[in-house]
Amino acid sequence: MKLRLLTALLLFYIATGLVFPQDADTVQTSVQPALYVAFDDIVVTATRTQLPLWKSPVPVTLISGADLDRRGGLTLGDVLERSEPMTLRRYGSGAALTTMSVRGMAADQTVILLNGIQLNSPQNGLVDLSTIPLSGIERIEIARGGASSLYGNHAMGGVINIITQNRKHDRPVVDILAGGGSFGLRRINVHSQINTSAFDVSFGLGRDQADGDFKFTDQLNDNATLVRDNNDYVTTFATFDGHARIDNETILRLFARYSQADRGLPGPFFGQQSTDRQEDEHLHTAVTLSRMIGGDVMIEVRPFLIYSDILYESPAWDYKSRAINRQYGAAFDVSAQVSPDILLTMGGEISDASVDADELMGGVERVNTVAYLSGDWSLPAIANIKTNIFPSIRYDRFSNNHAEDDRRLYEEVTWKLGATVQPFSYDRFLLRGSVGRNFKAPGLNDMYWVPGGNRDLVPERSIGYDAGFRWDVPFARGLMLDAGVFSIRAEDRIIWIPDPEDTWIWSPVNLRSVHADGFEFDLRWNSDSIPLRLSASYTYQDVRQRIPDENNGEMRSRQLLYVPYHLLSGEIGYDIGALRLSVFPRYNGKRFTTEANDEEVDGYFLFDVRTDYTVRLGTLSALISLDVRNIFDTGYQVIRYYPMPGRHVEMNVRLRY
């Protein structure tokens, strides 16, 4: 997939957006119940319809555009690292593979969405967050807890939804960001946006590169100081987002995001470092047509295309491997305000995912057909107690086709029931809870890898529960507390194990059950009287896999690999005029590296500091930022044998006209 294909798409999108007639009126793009207050932050991920964050039946973290600007970073992984506690798996620094998951579940059990379209690879279920640039992202919503009844496959732990709608400006805007930093980092990013009464268009181009070499301590060799080699990377990206108002009731939206990376893979360090390389290309594009009917019904149709091409090369072994993933399809949603107290949403999707990979020995295709129904019902108040319930149910049908195999069919019905209760006349105290059934289908690697794939696998399934409260504290204006407990019971976890007759061949089996129990606490405070920001999030997660004992057959319980018991993140921020200062502390507890839980990677406490200063000259503004990560030069590893860098610095200048 070459860049000229994306260029052609962008030119087509721009040409399409420019032909629509101008109209000063805007269209409401989602049905919103009248009982919700307008001043609340609105989220869409928790229920697939617009919902005030305050009213969500599950915990939702909103990372706004202002939060993104303040937290900095190059990729989505950098931002999420400074957000709420999640299980981080980062295989090195720079452009190294980065995945995250919610509530201690696996990375392939967490859905990553781009404007509501699932990005999880049909091949292995993962999304590499280091390949997703921040350019053009307006906000990110993180919904914790299972959500298969809304989002289907992979949604056992939670959902991360990246939203790229344009930030509004009253004139054309051009942003130019240039910067550099430690380890030979250089970056340039150009983003432009045009807003008119008829259409909004934004597009961006960028390039990040670094030599990537940093010093680290070799704990296997008398704490010798070595240099991490083959850690360089070059990434380029292009983004486009456009909205056109066809009339007062209809909006057409088109977006495309393309990224390309060439990166070294130094691998785990056992005394020497590999010379492996990887080249990535990713394209995500979709068209959305939204139309309001009668003010109470909204219809939305979304055709989409997702493409990735990954080439891995190991010169030492004279080995090359290429995998091409394609996903295309169309989805629709119909939301209707059937009464002042009832909002119903129904939808469906059909998609075709195909994988051409050297290890799968031939093309593999998966067709997914979906139908779902969800609701938001405000019950009549009893003794001033306000109650909302949020039921949802979904049907998924998977059809796998392989050139050398009979067709495999999977059918899953998932459901969820959420509820919120305001028990007091004081409106800003809310009890919430939910229970639901979720699943993850076997990846195509699991079924068709050669040698070792298992075509008899069944989907992983779970039941998830959570309950908690949300409180806008009246005697401390601006202080919000959210706390709760959760429990997940997952069965038929797919595990790769060696063949008893040939330990060189590994095969996946439905072998394990996983029980996750935990507690979450979030605090947010934004003072009106002083320019101070405080946030703190803590998660305790006891995530255990149940393993049959080889001696007596009884089940043994062990903490899941690389899942810490304790996670903590926060922000302390203070603004003085045009100067803004933020400190980001975060703690990641110890993680076990063996199933017997007899070896571990130490926990680590990191502090990042970021400051920026804005200078304004009429319509021109300049923002100068300094970002210091790991300011106390802590030595640590996220994944064992993958050293991470010590203190490193990034400085940027952003000009906006």
C-alpha positions as CSV (number, residue, x, y, z in Angstrom):
1,M,0.0,0.0,0.0
2,K,1.8,3.1,-1.2
3,L,1.4,6.7,0.0
4,R,0.0,7.7,-3.4
5,L,-3.1,5.6,-2.7
6,L,-3.8,7.7,0.5
7,T,-3.1,10.9,-1.5
8,A,-5.7,9.9,-4.0
9,L,-8.2,9.2,-1.2
10,L,-7.6,12.5,0.4
11,L,-8.0,14.4,-2.8
12,F,-11.3,12.6,-3.4
13,Y,-12.5,13.4,0.1
14,I,-11.6,17.0,-0.2
15,A,-13.2,17.3,-3.6
16,T,-16.3,15.6,-2.3
17,G,-16.5,17.9,0.7
18,L,-16.3,21.1,-1.3
19,V,-19.3,20.5,-3.5
20,F,-21.9,20.6,-0.8
21,P,-24.1,23.7,-0.5
22,Q,-23.4,26.0,2.4
23,D,-25.9,26.1,5.2
24,A,-25.4,28.0,8.5
25,D,-27.5,25.5,10.5
26,T,-25.9,22.5,12.2
27,V,-27.4,19.1,12.6
28,Q,-27.7,17.2,15.9
29,T,-25.6,14.1,15.2
30,S,-27.0,11.8,18.0
31,V,-30.3,11.4,19.8
32,Q,-29.9,12.7,23.4
33,P,-32.6,12.2,26.1
34,A,-34.1,15.4,27.4
35,L,-33.5,14.4,31.0
36,Y,-29.8,14.8,30.6
37,V,-28.3,18.2,31.5
38,A,-26.4,20.0,28.9
39,F,-23.3,21.1,30.9
40,D,-22.0,17.5,31.5
41,D,-19.1,16.1,29.4
42,I,-20.7,13.9,26.8
43,V,-19.3,10.4,26.1
44,V,-20.5,7.8,23.6
45,T,-18.4,4.6,24.3
46,A,-20.3,3.4,27.4
47,T,-23.7,2.9,25.6
48,R,-23.0,3.7,21.9
49,T,-25.2,6.8,22.2
50,Q,-24.6,10.3,23.7
51,L,-24.6,10.1,27.4
52,P,-23.3,12.5,30.1
53,L,-20.2,11.2,31.7
54,W,-21.8,11.6,35.1
55,K,-24.7,9.2,34.1
56,S,-22.6,6.4,32.8
57,P,-23.4,2.9,34.3
58,V,-19.7,1.9,34.0
59,P,-16.5,3.8,34.9
60,V,-15.4,6.0,31.9
61,T,-12.2,8.1,31.7
62,L,-12.4,11.0,29.3
63,I,-9.1,12.3,27.9
64,S,-10.0,15.6,26.3
65,G,-8.2,17.6,23.6
66,A,-6.7,19.9,26.3
67,D,-5.5,16.8,28.2
68,L,-3.8,15.5,25.1
69,D,-2.0,18.8,24.6
70,R,-0.9,18.9,28.2
71,R,0.3,15.3,28.3
72,G,2.4,15.4,25.1
73,G,4.0,12.4,23.6
74,L,4.4,11.0,20.1
75,T,1.9,8.2,20.0
76,L,-1.2,6.9,21.6
77,G,0.9,4.7,23.9
78,D,2.7,7.7,25.3
79,V,-0.7,9.4,26.3
80,L,-2.2,6.3,27.8
81,E,0.9,5.8,29.9
82,R,0.1,9.1,31.6
83,S,-3.6,8.3,32.0
84,E,-5.6,6.0,34.2
85,P,-3.9,2.8,35.5
86,M,-3.9,0.1,32.9
87,T,-1.8,-3.0,32.4
88,L,1.1,-1.8,30.2
89,R,3.2,-4.1,28.0
90,R,6.0,-2.1,26.4
91,Y,8.7,-4.1,24.7
92,G,11.4,-1.4,24.9
93,S,11.4,2.3,24.1
94,G,10.7,4.5,21.1
95,A,8.7,2.7,18.5
96,A,8.8,-0.6,20.3
97,L,5.6,-2.8,20.4
98,T,3.2,-1.3,23.0
99,T,-0.1,-2.8,24.1
100,M,-2.4,-2.0,27.0
101,S,-5.3,-3.8,28.6
102,V,-8.0,-3.0,31.2
103,R,-8.6,-4.7,34.5
104,G,-5.7,-7.1,34.1
105,M,-7.1,-8.9,31.2
106,A,-5.0,-9.7,28.1
107,A,-4.2,-7.1,25.4
108,D,-6.3,-9.1,22.9
109,Q,-9.2,-8.9,25.4
110,T,-9.4,-5.1,25.2
111,V,-11.1,-3.4,22.2
112,I,-9.4,-0.5,20.5
113,L,-11.8,1.6,18.4
114,L,-11.1,4.5,16.0
115,N,-14.3,6.5,15.7
116,G,-16.3,3.4,16.8
117,I,-14.5,1.1,14.3
118,Q,-12.6,-1.9,15.8
119,L,-8.9,-2.0,15.0
120,N,-8.0,-5.3,16.7
121,S,-6.1,-7.5,14.3
122,P,-8.1,-10.6,13.1
123,Q,-4.7,-12.4,13.0
124,N,-3.7,-12.0,16.7
125,G,-6.3,-9.6,18.3
126,L,-3.6,-7.0,19.1
127,V,-3.3,-3.3,18.3
128,D,0.3,-1.8,18.5
129,L,-0.3,1.6,20.1
130,S,3.1,2.8,19.0
131,T,1.8,2.9,15.4
132,I,-1.1,5.3,16.2
133,P,0.0,9.0,16.0
134,L,-1.7,11.7,18.0
135,S,-2.3,14.1,15.1
136,G,-5.9,14.9,14.6
137,I,-7.2,13.1,17.8
138,E,-9.8,15.2,19.5
139,R,-10.5,13.0,22.5
140,I,-10.1,9.4,23.9
141,E,-12.7,7.6,26.0
142,I,-11.8,4.6,28.1
143,A,-14.7,2.5,29.3
144,R,-13.8,-0.2,31.9
145,G,-15.6,-3.5,32.0
146,G,-16.8,-6.1,29.5
147,A,-18.8,-4.7,26.6
148,S,-19.3,-7.5,24.1
149,S,-23.0,-6.8,24.0
150,L,-22.1,-3.5,22.3
151,Y,-18.8,-4.1,20.6
152,G,-18.5,-7.9,20.2
153,N,-15.3,-9.8,19.9
154,H,-12.4,-8.9,22.3
155,A,-14.4,-6.7,24.6
156,M,-13.8,-8.7,27.8
157,G,-11.8,-6.2,29.8
158,G,-12.7,-2.8,28.4
159,V,-12.9,-0.4,25.5
160,I,-10.5,2.4,24.3
161,N,-12.2,4.6,21.8
162,I,-10.1,7.2,19.8
163,I,-12.2,10.0,18.4
164,T,-10.9,12.3,15.7
165,Q,-13.7,14.8,15.2
166,N,-12.3,18.3,14.5
167,R,-11.7,20.8,17.2
168,K,-13.7,23.9,16.3
169,H,-12.1,27.2,15.3
170,D,-13.6,30.4,14.0
171,R,-11.0,30.7,11.2
172,P,-8.6,28.5,9.2
173,V,-5.8,27.2,11.4
174,V,-2.3,25.9,10.6
175,D,-0.2,24.2,13.2
176,I,3.5,23.5,12.7
177,L,5.3,21.5,15.4
178,A,9.0,20.8,15.4
179,G,11.2,19.4,18.0
180,G,13.9,17.0,19.2
181,G,15.3,15.3,22.2
182,S,17.4,12.6,23.7
183,F,18.6,9.6,21.7
184,G,18.6,11.6,18.4
185,L,14.9,12.3,18.4
186,R,13.7,14.6,15.6
187,R,10.1,15.3,14.7
188,I,8.1,17.6,12.4
189,N,4.3,17.7,12.3
190,V,2.0,20.0,10.2
191,H,-1.7,20.1,10.8
192,S,-4.2,22.4,9.1
193,Q,-7.9,22.9,9.5
194,I,-10.6,24.8,7.6
195,N,-14.0,25.4,9.1
196,T,-16.9,26.9,7.1
197,S,-20.7,26.9,7.6
198,A,-20.9,24.0,5.1
199,F,-17.9,21.8,5.8
200,D,-14.9,21.2,8.1
201,V,-11.7,19.8,6.7
202,S,-8.5,19.0,8.6
203,F,-5.4,17.2,7.5
204,G,-2.0,16.5,8.9
205,L,1.5,15.2,7.9
206,G,4.3,14.2,10.2
207,R,7.6,12.4,10.6
208,D,9.3,11.2,13.8
209,Q,12.7,9.5,13.9
210,A,15.4,8.7,16.4
211,D,18.7,6.9,16.6
212,G,17.2,5.3,19.7
213,D,20.5,4.1,21.3
214,F,20.6,4.6,25.1
215,K,22.7,3.3,27.9
216,F,21.5,0.7,30.3
217,T,22.8,-1.5,33.1
218,D,23.4,-5.2,32.3
219,Q,22.3,-7.0,35.4
220,L,23.6,-10.3,34.0
221,N,27.2,-9.0,33.6
222,D,28.3,-7.4,36.9
223,N,26.1,-4.3,36.2
224,A,28.1,-3.3,33.2
225,T,27.0,-0.2,31.3
226,L,26.0,-1.1,27.7
227,V,24.3,0.6,24.8
228,R,21.0,-0.5,23.4
229,D,21.7,-1.0,19.7
230,N,19.3,-1.4,16.7
231,N,16.7,0.7,18.5
232,D,16.3,3.3,15.7
233,Y,13.1,4.1,14.0
234,V,11.5,6.3,11.3
235,T,7.7,6.8,11.3
236,T,5.7,8.9,8.9
237,F,1.9,9.5,8.9
238,A,-0.8,11.4,7.1
239,T,-4.3,12.1,8.5
240,F,-7.5,13.5,7.0
241,D,-10.9,14.3,8.6
242,G,-13.8,16.1,6.9
243,H,-17.4,16.9,7.7
244,A,-19.9,18.2,5.2
245,R,-23.4,19.4,6.0
246,I,-25.6,18.3,3.2
247,D,-28.7,19.9,4.8
248,N,-30.1,20.7,8.2
249,E,-30.6,17.0,9.0
250,T,-27.7,15.3,7.2
251,I,-24.0,15.1,7.8
252,L,-21.4,13.3,5.7
253,R,-18.1,12.5,7.4
254,L,-14.9,11.0,5.9
255,F,-11.7,10.2,7.7
256,A,-8.4,8.4,6.8
257,R,-5.3,7.8,8.8
258,Y,-2.1,6.3,7.2
259,S,1.1,5.5,9.0
260,Q,4.4,3.8,8.0
261,A,7.3,2.7,10.2
262,D,10.7,1.3,9.7
263,R,12.2,0.2,13.1
264,G,14.8,-1.9,14.6
265,L,13.9,-4.8,17.0
266,P,16.8,-5.3,19.4
267,G,14.8,-8.0,21.2
268,P,15.3,-9.4,24.7
269,F,18.8,-8.9,26.0
270,F,20.7,-12.1,27.0
271,G,24.2,-10.7,26.4
272,Q,23.7,-9.7,22.8
273,Q,21.1,-7.8,20.8
274,S,19.4,-8.8,17.6
275,T,19.6,-7.1,14.2
276,D,16.0,-7.8,13.4
277,R,14.0,-5.2,11.5
278,Q,10.3,-4.6,10.9
279,E,8.4,-2.4,8.4
280,D,4.8,-1.5,9.0
281,E,2.1,0.1,6.9
282,H,-1.4,0.9,8.3
283,L,-4.4,2.5,6.7
284,H,-7.7,3.2,8.5
285,T,-10.5,4.9,6.6
286,A,-14.3,5.2,6.8
287,V,-17.3,7.2,5.5
288,T,-20.1,8.0,7.9
289,L,-23.5,9.3,6.8
290,S,-25.8,10.6,9.7
291,R,-29.3,11.7,9.2
292,M,-31.9,13.0,11.7
293,I,-35.6,12.1,11.0
294,G,-38.3,14.1,12.8
295,G,-36.0,15.2,15.5
296,D,-36.3,11.9,17.4
297,V,-34.6,9.3,15.2
298,M,-31.1,9.2,14.0
299,I,-29.8,6.8,11.3
300,E,-26.0,6.3,10.8
301,V,-24.3,4.2,8.1
302,R,-20.5,3.5,8.2
303,P,-18.6,1.7,5.4
304,F,-15.0,1.2,6.4
305,L,-11.6,-0.2,5.4
306,I,-8.7,-1.3,7.6
307,Y,-5.4,-2.4,6.0
308,S,-2.0,-3.4,7.5
309,D,1.1,-4.8,5.9
310,I,3.9,-6.0,8.3
311,L,7.3,-7.3,7.0
312,Y,9.6,-8.8,9.6
313,E,13.2,-9.7,8.8
314,S,15.9,-11.5,10.8
315,P,19.2,-11.3,9.0
316,A,21.0,-13.6,11.5
317,W,18.6,-16.4,10.7
318,D,18.1,-15.4,7.0
319,Y,14.4,-15.3,7.7
320,K,11.6,-13.1,6.4
321,S,7.9,-13.1,7.2
322,R,5.1,-10.9,5.8
323,A,1.5,-10.6,7.0
324,I,-1.2,-8.6,5.2
325,N,-4.4,-8.0,7.0
326,R,-7.5,-6.5,5.3
327,Q,-10.8,-5.7,6.9
328,Y,-13.7,-4.0,5.1
329,G,-17.4,-3.9,5.8
330,A,-20.3,-1.6,6.7
331,A,-22.2,-0.9,9.9
332,F,-25.4,0.9,10.7
333,D,-27.1,2.3,13.8
334,V,-30.7,3.6,14.4
335,S,-31.3,5.5,17.6
336,A,-34.9,6.6,18.5
337,Q,-36.3,8.6,21.4
338,V,-39.5,6.5,21.6
339,S,-40.7,8.5,24.7
340,P,-39.2,11.2,26.9
341,D,-37.9,8.4,29.2
342,I,-36.8,5.7,26.7
343,L,-34.0,5.7,24.2
344,L,-33.6,2.6,22.0
345,T,-30.6,1.9,19.7
346,M,-30.4,-1.0,17.2
347,G,-27.7,-1.8,14.7
348,G,-25.9,-4.3,12.7
349,E,-22.6,-4.9,10.9
350,I,-21.2,-7.2,8.3
351,S,-17.4,-7.3,7.8
352,D,-14.9,-9.5,5.9
353,A,-11.4,-9.9,7.3
354,S,-8.7,-11.7,5.3
355,V,-5.1,-12.5,6.3
356,D,-2.3,-13.4,3.9
357,A,0.6,-14.5,6.1
358,D,3.6,-16.8,5.4
359,E,3.0,-18.7,8.6
360,L,-0.6,-19.4,7.9
361,M,0.2,-21.2,4.6
362,G,-2.4,-19.7,2.4
363,G,-5.1,-17.1,2.7
364,V,-7.6,-17.2,5.6
365,E,-10.9,-15.3,5.6
366,R,-13.4,-14.5,8.4
367,V,-16.9,-13.1,7.8
368,N,-18.6,-11.5,10.8
369,T,-22.3,-10.8,10.9
370,V,-23.7,-8.7,13.8
371,A,-27.1,-7.5,15.2
372,Y,-27.5,-5.7,18.5
373,L,-30.1,-3.8,20.5
374,S,-29.6,-1.5,23.5
375,G,-31.6,0.9,25.5
376,D,-31.6,3.6,28.1
377,W,-34.7,3.7,30.2
378,S,-35.4,6.3,33.0
379,L,-37.8,4.7,35.5
380,P,-40.4,6.8,37.2
381,A,-39.0,8.4,40.4
382,I,-40.0,6.8,43.7
383,A,-39.6,9.0,46.8
384,N,-37.2,11.2,44.8
385,I,-35.0,8.2,43.9
386,K,-34.0,8.4,40.2
387,T,-33.2,5.1,38.4
388,N,-31.9,4.4,34.9
389,I,-31.4,1.0,33.4
390,F,-29.2,0.2,30.4
391,P,-30.0,-3.2,28.8
392,S,-28.2,-4.5,25.7
393,I,-28.0,-7.7,23.8
394,R,-26.0,-8.7,20.7
395,Y,-25.6,-11.6,18.2
396,D,-22.3,-12.4,16.5
397,R,-21.8,-15.0,13.8
398,F,-18.3,-15.8,12.6
399,S,-17.6,-17.8,9.5
400,N,-13.9,-18.9,9.0
401,N,-12.8,-20.0,5.6
402,H,-9.5,-21.6,4.7
403,A,-8.3,-23.0,1.4
404,E,-7.3,-26.3,3.0
405,D,-10.0,-26.7,5.6
406,D,-13.7,-27.0,6.0
407,R,-15.6,-23.8,7.1
408,R,-15.7,-23.1,10.8
409,L,-18.7,-21.4,12.3
410,Y,-19.1,-19.6,15.7
411,E,-22.2,-18.0,17.1
412,E,-22.3,-15.9,20.2
413,V,-25.1,-14.2,22.1
414,T,-23.9,-11.6,24.6
415,W,-25.8,-9.4,27.0
416,K,-25.4,-6.8,29.6
417,L,-27.6,-5.0,32.2
418,G,-26.4,-1.8,33.7
419,A,-28.1,0.5,36.1
420,T,-27.6,3.8,37.9
421,V,-29.5,5.1,41.0
422,Q,-29.5,8.5,42.5
423,P,-30.8,7.8,46.0
424,F,-30.8,11.3,47.5
425,S,-32.3,14.6,46.6
426,Y,-28.8,15.8,46.1
427,D,-28.4,15.1,42.3
428,R,-24.7,14.6,42.2
429,F,-24.3,11.3,44.0
430,L,-24.8,8.2,41.9
431,L,-24.7,4.5,42.5
432,R,-23.8,2.4,39.5
433,G,-23.5,-1.3,38.6
434,S,-23.6,-3.8,35.8
435,V,-23.4,-7.5,34.9
436,G,-22.8,-9.0,31.5
437,R,-21.6,-11.9,29.4
438,N,-18.6,-11.3,27.1
439,F,-16.4,-13.3,24.7
440,K,-13.3,-13.4,22.5
441,A,-13.1,-15.6,19.4
442,P,-9.9,-17.5,18.6
443,G,-7.5,-15.5,16.5
444,L,-6.7,-16.7,13.0
445,N,-3.1,-17.4,14.2
446,D,-4.5,-19.6,16.9
447,M,-6.4,-21.7,14.4
448,Y,-4.3,-21.7,11.3
449,W,-0.6,-21.3,12.3
450,V,1.6,-23.8,10.6
451,P,2.7,-25.9,12.4
452,G,0.6,-26.1,15.5
453,G,-2.7,-24.3,14.8
454,N,-5.8,-25.8,16.4
455,R,-9.0,-25.6,14.4
456,D,-11.1,-27.0,17.3
457,L,-10.7,-24.1,19.6
458,V,-13.8,-22.5,21.1
459,P,-14.2,-18.8,22.1
460,E,-13.1,-17.6,25.4
461,R,-16.2,-16.5,27.5
462,S,-16.6,-14.5,30.7
463,I,-19.2,-13.1,33.1
464,G,-18.3,-9.6,34.4
465,Y,-19.6,-7.7,37.4
466,D,-18.9,-4.2,38.7
467,A,-20.5,-1.8,41.2
468,G,-19.5,1.5,42.6
469,F,-20.4,5.1,43.2
470,R,-19.7,8.5,41.7
471,W,-19.8,11.7,43.9
472,D,-19.5,15.3,43.0
473,V,-18.4,16.5,46.5
474,P,-20.6,19.6,47.5
475,F,-18.2,21.0,50.1
476,A,-15.1,20.9,47.8
477,R,-16.2,22.5,44.5
478,G,-14.7,20.8,41.5
479,L,-13.9,17.6,43.4
480,M,-15.1,14.3,41.8
481,L,-14.8,10.9,43.3
482,D,-15.4,7.6,41.6
483,A,-14.8,4.2,43.3
484,G,-15.9,0.7,42.8
485,V,-15.2,-3.0,42.7
486,F,-15.1,-5.5,39.8
487,S,-15.1,-9.2,39.2
488,I,-14.5,-11.2,36.0
489,R,-14.9,-14.9,35.6
490,A,-13.4,-16.1,32.3
491,E,-13.3,-19.7,31.0
492,D,-11.6,-21.5,28.1
493,R,-8.6,-19.1,28.0
494,I,-6.5,-20.0,25.0
495,I,-2.9,-20.9,26.0
496,W,-0.1,-22.1,23.7
497,I,1.8,-25.1,25.1
498,P,4.5,-27.4,23.8
499,D,3.5,-30.7,22.0
500,P,4.2,-33.6,24.4
501,E,5.8,-35.5,21.5
502,D,7.8,-32.5,20.0
503,T,8.6,-29.7,22.3
504,W,9.7,-27.5,19.3
505,I,6.0,-27.4,18.2
506,W,3.6,-25.3,20.3
507,S,-0.2,-25.4,19.9
508,P,-3.0,-23.4,21.4
509,V,-5.6,-25.1,23.6
510,N,-8.6,-24.0,25.7
511,L,-6.9,-24.8,29.0
512,R,-7.3,-22.1,31.6
513,S,-9.8,-20.2,33.6
514,V,-9.0,-16.7,34.8
515,H,-10.6,-15.0,37.8
516,A,-10.0,-11.2,38.1
517,D,-11.1,-9.3,41.2
518,G,-10.2,-5.8,42.0
519,F,-10.9,-2.3,43.3
520,E,-10.7,1.1,41.5
521,F,-10.5,4.6,42.8
522,D,-10.4,7.8,40.9
523,L,-10.1,11.4,42.1
524,R,-10.3,14.5,40.0
525,W,-10.2,18.1,41.2
526,N,-10.1,21.3,39.2
527,S,-10.4,24.4,41.3
528,D,-12.3,27.5,40.2
529,S,-10.5,29.7,42.6
530,I,-6.9,28.7,42.0
531,P,-5.3,27.3,38.8
532,L,-4.6,23.9,40.3
533,R,-5.3,20.5,38.8
534,L,-5.1,17.3,40.8
535,S,-5.9,13.7,39.7
536,A,-5.1,10.3,41.1
537,S,-6.2,6.9,40.0
538,Y,-5.4,3.6,41.8
539,T,-6.3,0.1,40.8
540,Y,-5.8,-3.1,42.8
541,Q,-6.2,-6.2,40.6
542,D,-5.9,-9.8,41.7
543,V,-6.0,-11.6,38.3
544,R,-5.4,-15.4,38.7
545,Q,-5.2,-18.2,36.2
546,R,-6.3,-21.6,37.5
547,I,-3.8,-24.3,36.5
548,P,-4.3,-28.0,37.0
549,D,-1.6,-29.5,39.2
550,E,0.5,-32.1,37.3
551,N,0.8,-34.3,40.4
552,N,-2.8,-34.5,41.8
553,G,-4.9,-32.9,39.2
554,E,-6.2,-30.2,41.6
555,M,-6.5,-26.6,40.5
556,R,-3.7,-24.2,41.5
557,S,-4.3,-20.4,41.5
558,R,-1.5,-18.2,40.3
559,Q,-1.3,-14.5,39.4
560,L,-1.4,-13.9,35.6
561,L,2.0,-13.2,34.0
562,Y,3.0,-9.5,33.8
563,V,-0.2,-8.3,35.6
564,P,0.7,-6.2,38.7
565,Y,-1.4,-6.2,41.8
566,H,-1.0,-2.4,42.2
567,L,-1.3,0.4,39.6
568,L,-1.2,4.1,40.4
569,S,-1.1,7.2,38.1
570,G,-1.9,10.9,38.6
571,E,-1.3,14.5,37.7
572,I,-0.4,17.6,39.6
573,G,-0.7,20.7,37.5
574,Y,-0.5,24.4,38.1
575,D,-1.0,27.3,35.6
576,I,0.6,30.7,36.0
577,G,-0.6,33.0,33.2
578,A,0.8,31.6,30.0
579,L,3.0,29.1,31.9
580,R,1.7,25.6,32.5
581,L,3.4,23.0,34.7
582,S,2.4,19.3,35.1
583,V,3.9,16.5,37.1
584,F,2.9,12.9,36.2
585,P,3.7,10.3,38.9
586,R,3.0,6.6,38.2
587,Y,3.6,3.3,39.9
588,N,3.6,-0.1,38.4
589,G,3.9,-3.0,40.9
590,K,5.9,-6.1,40.6
591,R,5.0,-8.6,37.9
592,F,5.5,-12.3,37.9
593,T,7.4,-13.7,34.9
594,T,6.7,-17.5,35.4
595,E,3.5,-19.4,35.9
596,A,4.8,-20.7,39.2
597,N,5.1,-17.1,40.4
598,D,8.6,-17.8,41.6
599,E,10.3,-15.1,39.5
600,E,9.4,-11.5,39.1
601,V,10.2,-8.1,37.6
602,D,10.5,-5.4,40.2
603,G,7.9,-2.7,40.5
604,Y,8.9,0.9,39.6
605,F,7.9,4.4,40.5
606,L,8.4,7.1,37.7
607,F,8.0,10.8,37.6
608,D,7.6,12.8,34.4
609,V,7.6,16.6,34.3
610,R,6.2,18.7,31.4
611,T,6.0,22.5,31.1
612,D,5.0,24.8,28.3
613,Y,4.8,28.5,27.7
614,T,2.6,30.3,25.2
615,V,3.5,33.6,23.5
616,R,0.8,35.3,21.4
617,L,1.3,37.9,18.7
618,G,-2.1,38.7,17.2
619,T,-3.3,35.7,15.3
620,L,0.1,34.0,15.7
621,S,0.9,32.0,18.8
622,A,4.0,30.0,19.8
623,L,4.0,27.2,22.4
624,I,7.3,26.1,23.7
625,S,7.3,22.9,25.7
626,L,9.9,20.9,27.6
627,D,9.1,17.3,28.6
628,V,11.3,15.3,30.9
629,R,10.5,11.6,31.3
630,N,11.8,9.5,34.2
631,I,13.2,12.6,35.8
632,F,14.9,10.6,38.6
633,D,16.7,8.4,36.1
634,T,15.2,5.2,37.5
635,G,16.3,1.9,36.0
636,Y,13.4,-0.4,35.2
637,Q,11.9,-3.0,32.9
638,V,8.3,-3.3,31.9
639,I,8.9,-6.7,30.3
640,R,11.8,-8.8,31.6
641,Y,15.1,-8.6,29.6
642,Y,13.8,-5.5,27.7
643,P,15.7,-2.5,29.3
644,M,14.0,0.9,29.4
645,P,15.8,4.2,29.1
646,G,16.7,6.5,32.1
647,R,16.0,10.2,32.1
648,H,15.3,11.6,28.6
649,V,14.2,15.0,27.4
650,E,12.0,16.3,24.5
651,M,11.6,19.9,23.5
652,N,9.1,21.2,21.0
653,V,8.0,24.4,19.4
654,R,4.5,24.7,18.0
655,L,3.5,27.6,15.9
656,R,-0.2,28.2,15.3
657,Y,-1.6,30.7,12.8
